[in-house]
Amino acid sequence: MLPALVLLLVYNVCFTHAYSFHPERRNVIIGQDLLLDLVKRMDAKDEEIKELRGIQEAKINKLMIQIGEQDVNINELRKKLNEKEKQQNENLNNLQQAVEKLQFENVQLHQSNSKFAGRIESLRAVMNNYIQTHNILKTFIPEKTSYDVKDEGIAIEDNAARGLNTSTPAITVTNNRRDAFGKNQKEERHAGTDMVAFFAALTDSPTNLGLDQNLRFDHVITNIGSAYNPHAGAFLAPMSGTYVFMSTLLACSGHKGLFKLAHNGNEVCKLYVAGTSDTQWDTSAGSFVLYLEKGDAVSIQNMYTGECVSGDHFSYFSGFILKAMEQNPSVVG
């Protein structure tokens, strides 16, 4: 633009000098002046346009920066939304698995109830049979058989030599025979029905245990008599008698745990384990002998809230019946 302006000025100077003495060309000179003034105004407008364009470009750049920042924020929000959606999906899957597990446990409990109902009916039939046998025994004992008479004759001869009453030995012999017969009937009744034993281990390491929560030893290796329930983590005595239990627990690293052997929820004794570091995990083990009534529950329960115990078959629980008994024997000492 500047070279054109210079050329125009040179042209005007030369033109004015050449035609200064010709009045008829004065109008042409005025037109030239007007044109020069127009060019100056156009240059001024160009400068204003350039300035406005610079301002607009600065604003556009600023808006682009803001848009870029918003894009970053949108990406972060989208990422957080995806993470929340993923977490919700995981929670939903966990809930579905928990529901399926509860449904499975419910089915197992219904099956166990049906099984127990069958056992109850079987036990009831055995009891009725025993009652009938007992009644027959009562009517049968007063009658004298050849065996009773023979025993009575032997007893009379012995007592006659001793100068005792001849009626007493016969009663004694009969009562002894009746007791022996009842004992044999009781042994036959329990034969093959008192095999109770179980052995179960922890596969997972349960965490955040609640107070008095049962440890559910989920991998059942042995369960003769089906008296151990892995879903409840408890052993239910199918008959009265003396039982032996054993348990070994392994601590979690950096955690201290306190557990108890519970009989119907009541503390019998305690097991303490401590994981002092990542490389030192302590174990605790014990053996227990208990008399249980039929239907009594025995379990390993947690005593420190929020703690854990190691699984992977390092912790386990077992037990078996030592001897079936109708009632609790007296404790000596």
C-alpha positions as CSV (number, residue, x, y, z in Angstrom):
1,M,0.0,0.0,0.0
2,L,2.9,2.4,0.8
3,P,4.6,2.2,-2.6
4,A,1.3,3.0,-4.4
5,L,0.9,6.0,-2.2
6,V,4.4,7.3,-3.0
7,L,3.8,6.9,-6.7
8,L,0.6,8.8,-6.4
9,L,2.2,11.6,-4.6
10,V,5.0,11.9,-7.2
11,Y,2.5,11.9,-9.9
12,N,0.4,14.7,-8.3
13,V,3.5,16.8,-7.9
14,C,4.6,16.4,-11.5
15,F,1.0,17.0,-12.7
16,T,0.6,20.1,-10.6
17,H,3.9,21.6,-11.8
18,A,3.1,20.8,-15.5
19,Y,-0.4,22.2,-15.5
20,S,-0.2,25.0,-13.0
21,F,-0.8,27.5,-15.7
22,H,-3.8,25.7,-17.2
23,P,-7.1,26.6,-15.4
24,E,-9.1,24.1,-17.4
25,R,-7.2,21.2,-15.7
26,R,-7.9,22.5,-12.2
27,N,-10.8,20.2,-11.7
28,V,-8.6,17.2,-12.4
29,I,-6.2,18.2,-9.7
30,I,-9.1,18.5,-7.2
31,G,-10.1,15.0,-8.1
32,Q,-6.6,13.8,-7.5
33,D,-6.7,15.4,-4.0
34,L,-10.0,13.7,-3.2
35,L,-8.6,10.4,-4.3
36,L,-5.5,10.8,-2.2
37,D,-7.7,11.6,0.8
38,L,-9.8,8.5,0.1
39,V,-6.7,6.4,0.0
40,K,-5.6,7.7,3.4
41,R,-9.0,6.9,4.9
42,M,-8.9,3.4,3.4
43,D,-5.4,2.9,5.0
44,A,-6.8,4.0,8.3
45,K,-9.7,1.6,8.0
46,D,-7.3,-1.2,7.2
47,E,-5.4,-0.5,10.4
48,E,-8.6,-0.6,12.4
49,I,-9.6,-3.8,10.7
50,K,-6.2,-5.3,11.5
51,E,-6.6,-4.2,15.1
52,L,-10.1,-5.6,15.4
53,R,-8.9,-8.8,13.7
54,G,-6.1,-9.1,16.3
55,I,-8.6,-8.6,19.1
56,Q,-11.0,-11.2,17.6
57,E,-8.2,-13.7,17.2
58,A,-7.1,-13.2,20.8
59,K,-10.7,-13.8,21.9
60,I,-10.9,-16.9,19.7
61,N,-7.7,-18.2,21.1
62,K,-8.9,-17.7,24.6
63,L,-12.2,-19.4,23.8
64,M,-10.3,-22.3,22.2
65,I,-8.2,-22.7,25.4
66,Q,-11.4,-22.7,27.5
67,I,-12.9,-25.2,25.2
68,G,-9.8,-27.4,25.6
69,E,-10.1,-27.1,29.4
70,Q,-13.8,-28.1,29.2
71,D,-12.9,-31.1,27.0
72,V,-10.4,-32.2,29.7
73,N,-13.1,-31.8,32.4
74,I,-15.6,-33.7,30.2
75,N,-13.1,-36.5,29.7
76,E,-12.4,-36.7,33.5
77,L,-16.1,-36.7,34.2
78,R,-16.7,-39.4,31.5
79,K,-13.9,-41.5,33.1
80,K,-15.4,-41.1,36.6
81,L,-18.8,-42.0,35.2
82,N,-17.3,-45.1,33.6
83,E,-15.6,-46.1,36.8
84,K,-18.9,-45.6,38.8
85,E,-20.8,-47.6,36.2
86,K,-18.2,-50.4,36.4
87,Q,-18.4,-50.3,40.2
88,Q,-22.2,-50.5,40.1
89,N,-22.0,-53.4,37.7
90,E,-19.6,-55.2,40.0
91,N,-21.9,-54.5,43.0
92,L,-24.8,-55.7,41.0
93,N,-23.0,-58.9,40.1
94,N,-22.0,-59.4,43.7
95,L,-25.6,-58.9,44.8
96,Q,-26.7,-61.4,42.1
97,Q,-24.2,-63.9,43.3
98,A,-25.2,-63.3,46.9
99,V,-28.9,-63.9,46.0
100,E,-28.0,-67.0,44.1
101,K,-26.0,-68.3,47.0
102,L,-28.8,-67.5,49.4
103,Q,-31.2,-69.3,47.1
104,F,-28.9,-72.3,47.0
105,E,-28.6,-72.3,50.8
106,N,-32.4,-72.0,51.0
107,V,-32.8,-75.1,48.8
108,Q,-30.1,-76.9,50.9
109,L,-31.9,-76.0,54.1
110,H,-35.2,-77.2,52.7
111,Q,-33.5,-80.5,51.7
112,S,-31.9,-80.7,55.1
113,N,-35.3,-80.1,56.8
114,S,-36.9,-82.9,54.7
115,K,-34.0,-85.1,55.5
116,F,-34.2,-84.4,59.2
117,A,-38.0,-84.9,59.1
118,G,-37.3,-88.4,57.6
119,R,-34.8,-89.1,60.4
120,I,-37.3,-87.9,63.0
121,E,-39.9,-90.3,61.6
122,S,-37.3,-93.1,61.6
123,L,-36.3,-92.4,65.2
124,R,-40.0,-92.3,66.1
125,A,-40.5,-95.6,64.5
126,V,-37.5,-97.0,66.4
127,M,-38.8,-95.6,69.7
128,N,-42.3,-97.1,69.1
129,N,-40.6,-100.4,68.3
130,Y,-38.6,-100.2,71.5
131,I,-41.7,-99.3,73.5
132,Q,-43.5,-102.3,72.1
133,T,-40.5,-104.5,72.7
134,H,-40.2,-103.2,76.3
135,N,-43.9,-103.9,76.9
136,I,-43.5,-107.4,75.6
137,L,-40.5,-107.8,77.9
138,K,-42.5,-106.8,80.9
139,T,-45.2,-109.4,80.2
140,F,-42.6,-112.0,79.3
141,I,-40.3,-111.7,82.4
142,P,-42.8,-112.8,85.1
143,E,-43.5,-116.0,83.2
144,K,-41.1,-118.8,84.3
145,T,-39.3,-120.6,81.5
146,S,-37.3,-123.7,81.7
147,Y,-34.2,-121.5,81.9
148,D,-35.6,-119.5,84.7
149,V,-36.7,-122.6,86.6
150,K,-33.2,-124.1,86.2
151,D,-31.6,-121.0,87.4
152,E,-34.0,-120.8,90.3
153,G,-33.3,-124.5,91.2
154,I,-29.6,-123.8,91.3
155,A,-30.2,-120.6,93.3
156,I,-32.4,-122.5,95.8
157,E,-29.8,-125.2,96.3
158,D,-27.1,-122.6,96.9
159,N,-29.2,-120.6,99.3
160,A,-30.4,-123.7,101.1
161,A,-26.8,-124.5,101.9
162,R,-26.4,-120.9,103.1
163,G,-29.7,-120.9,105.1
164,L,-31.2,-118.1,103.1
165,N,-34.7,-117.3,101.7
166,T,-35.2,-119.4,98.6
167,S,-37.4,-116.8,96.9
168,T,-34.8,-114.1,96.6
169,P,-32.3,-115.8,94.2
170,A,-34.9,-116.4,91.6
171,I,-35.8,-112.7,91.5
172,T,-32.2,-111.8,91.3
173,V,-31.5,-114.1,88.4
174,T,-34.6,-113.0,86.5
175,N,-33.6,-109.3,86.9
176,N,-30.1,-110.0,85.8
177,R,-31.4,-111.7,82.7
178,R,-33.7,-108.8,82.0
179,D,-30.9,-106.2,82.4
180,A,-28.7,-108.1,80.1
181,F,-31.5,-108.5,77.5
182,G,-32.2,-104.7,77.7
183,K,-28.5,-103.9,77.3
184,N,-28.2,-106.1,74.2
185,Q,-31.3,-104.5,72.8
186,K,-29.8,-101.0,73.4
187,E,-26.5,-102.0,71.7
188,E,-28.3,-103.4,68.7
189,R,-30.4,-100.3,68.5
190,H,-27.3,-98.0,68.3
191,A,-25.2,-100.4,66.1
192,G,-24.3,-98.7,62.8
193,T,-26.1,-95.5,63.7
194,D,-23.5,-93.8,65.9
195,M,-21.0,-93.1,63.1
196,V,-20.6,-89.3,63.3
197,A,-17.4,-87.5,62.1
198,F,-16.6,-84.4,60.1
199,F,-13.6,-82.5,58.8
200,A,-13.8,-79.1,57.0
201,A,-11.3,-76.4,56.0
202,L,-11.4,-72.7,55.0
203,T,-10.7,-72.0,51.3
204,D,-11.1,-68.2,51.4
205,S,-9.8,-65.8,54.1
206,P,-12.8,-64.1,55.6
207,T,-12.3,-60.4,56.5
208,N,-14.2,-57.9,58.6
209,L,-15.6,-60.6,60.8
210,G,-18.5,-59.6,63.2
211,L,-18.7,-60.3,66.9
212,D,-19.7,-63.9,67.6
213,Q,-19.8,-64.7,63.9
214,N,-19.3,-68.4,63.0
215,L,-16.3,-69.3,60.9
216,R,-17.8,-71.2,58.0
217,F,-15.4,-73.9,57.0
218,D,-16.7,-74.3,53.5
219,H,-14.6,-77.1,52.1
220,V,-16.2,-80.2,53.7
221,I,-13.8,-83.1,53.3
222,T,-15.5,-85.6,55.6
223,N,-19.1,-85.4,56.9
224,I,-20.2,-88.9,58.0
225,G,-23.7,-88.5,59.4
226,S,-24.2,-85.0,57.7
227,A,-24.0,-83.3,61.1
228,Y,-21.8,-80.4,60.0
229,N,-23.5,-77.5,58.2
230,P,-20.9,-75.6,56.1
231,H,-23.4,-72.8,55.3
232,A,-24.0,-72.1,59.0
233,G,-20.5,-73.1,60.1
234,A,-21.9,-75.2,63.0
235,F,-22.0,-78.9,64.0
236,L,-25.4,-80.1,65.3
237,A,-25.2,-83.2,67.5
238,P,-27.5,-85.9,65.9
239,M,-27.5,-87.9,69.2
240,S,-26.5,-87.4,72.8
241,G,-23.0,-88.5,73.7
242,T,-19.4,-87.6,74.2
243,Y,-17.7,-85.8,71.3
244,V,-14.1,-84.8,70.4
245,F,-13.4,-81.6,68.5
246,M,-10.2,-80.2,67.0
247,S,-9.3,-76.9,65.3
248,T,-6.3,-75.2,63.9
249,L,-6.3,-71.5,62.9
250,L,-3.7,-69.4,61.0
251,A,-3.5,-65.6,61.5
252,C,-3.6,-63.0,58.8
253,S,-0.5,-61.0,58.2
254,G,-0.4,-58.0,60.5
255,H,-3.6,-59.0,62.3
256,K,-4.4,-60.4,65.7
257,G,-7.4,-62.7,66.1
258,L,-9.3,-64.1,69.1
259,F,-11.7,-66.9,68.6
260,K,-13.7,-69.3,70.8
261,L,-15.1,-72.7,70.7
262,A,-18.8,-72.1,71.4
263,H,-21.3,-74.7,72.7
264,N,-24.8,-73.4,72.0
265,G,-23.3,-69.9,71.7
266,N,-21.6,-70.1,75.1
267,E,-17.8,-69.9,75.3
268,V,-15.9,-73.1,76.2
269,C,-12.3,-72.0,75.5
270,K,-10.4,-69.5,73.4
271,L,-7.9,-69.6,70.5
272,Y,-5.6,-66.7,70.0
273,V,-3.6,-66.1,66.8
274,A,-1.3,-63.2,65.8
275,G,0.3,-62.2,62.5
276,T,3.1,-59.9,63.6
277,S,4.5,-59.2,60.2
278,D,4.1,-60.1,56.5
279,T,6.6,-63.0,56.9
280,Q,5.5,-64.4,60.3
281,W,2.0,-65.9,60.7
282,D,1.2,-67.7,63.9
283,T,-1.1,-70.6,64.3
284,S,-3.3,-71.8,67.2
285,A,-4.7,-75.2,67.7
286,G,-6.7,-77.1,70.3
287,S,-8.6,-80.3,71.1
288,F,-11.9,-80.4,73.0
289,V,-14.0,-83.1,74.6
290,L,-17.6,-82.2,75.3
291,Y,-20.8,-84.0,76.3
292,L,-23.6,-82.9,73.9
293,E,-27.3,-83.4,74.1
294,K,-29.0,-84.2,70.8
295,G,-29.5,-80.9,68.8
296,D,-26.7,-79.0,70.6
297,A,-24.5,-76.8,68.3
298,V,-20.7,-76.4,68.4
299,S,-18.9,-73.8,66.3
300,I,-15.8,-71.6,66.1
301,Q,-16.8,-68.0,66.7
302,N,-14.9,-64.7,66.2
303,M,-14.4,-62.4,69.2
304,Y,-12.5,-59.4,67.7
305,T,-14.7,-57.3,65.3
306,G,-13.2,-56.3,61.9
307,E,-10.4,-59.0,62.0
308,C,-9.7,-61.9,59.7
309,V,-8.3,-65.5,59.6
310,S,-6.3,-67.1,56.8
311,G,-7.9,-69.7,54.5
312,D,-6.3,-71.7,51.7
313,H,-6.8,-74.9,53.9
314,F,-4.4,-73.5,56.6
315,S,-7.4,-73.3,59.0
316,Y,-9.7,-76.3,59.7
317,F,-12.2,-77.8,62.1
318,S,-13.0,-81.4,62.8
319,G,-14.8,-83.7,65.2
320,F,-16.3,-87.1,65.9
321,I,-18.4,-88.9,68.4
322,L,-16.5,-90.8,71.0
323,K,-19.4,-92.7,72.6
324,A,-23.2,-92.3,72.4
325,M,-24.8,-91.8,75.8
326,E,-28.4,-91.4,76.9
327,Q,-27.5,-88.9,79.6
328,N,-24.5,-86.9,80.8
329,P,-22.2,-88.9,83.1
330,S,-21.3,-87.5,86.4
331,V,-18.1,-85.4,86.4
332,V,-15.4,-86.6,88.8
333,G,-13.1,-84.1,90.5
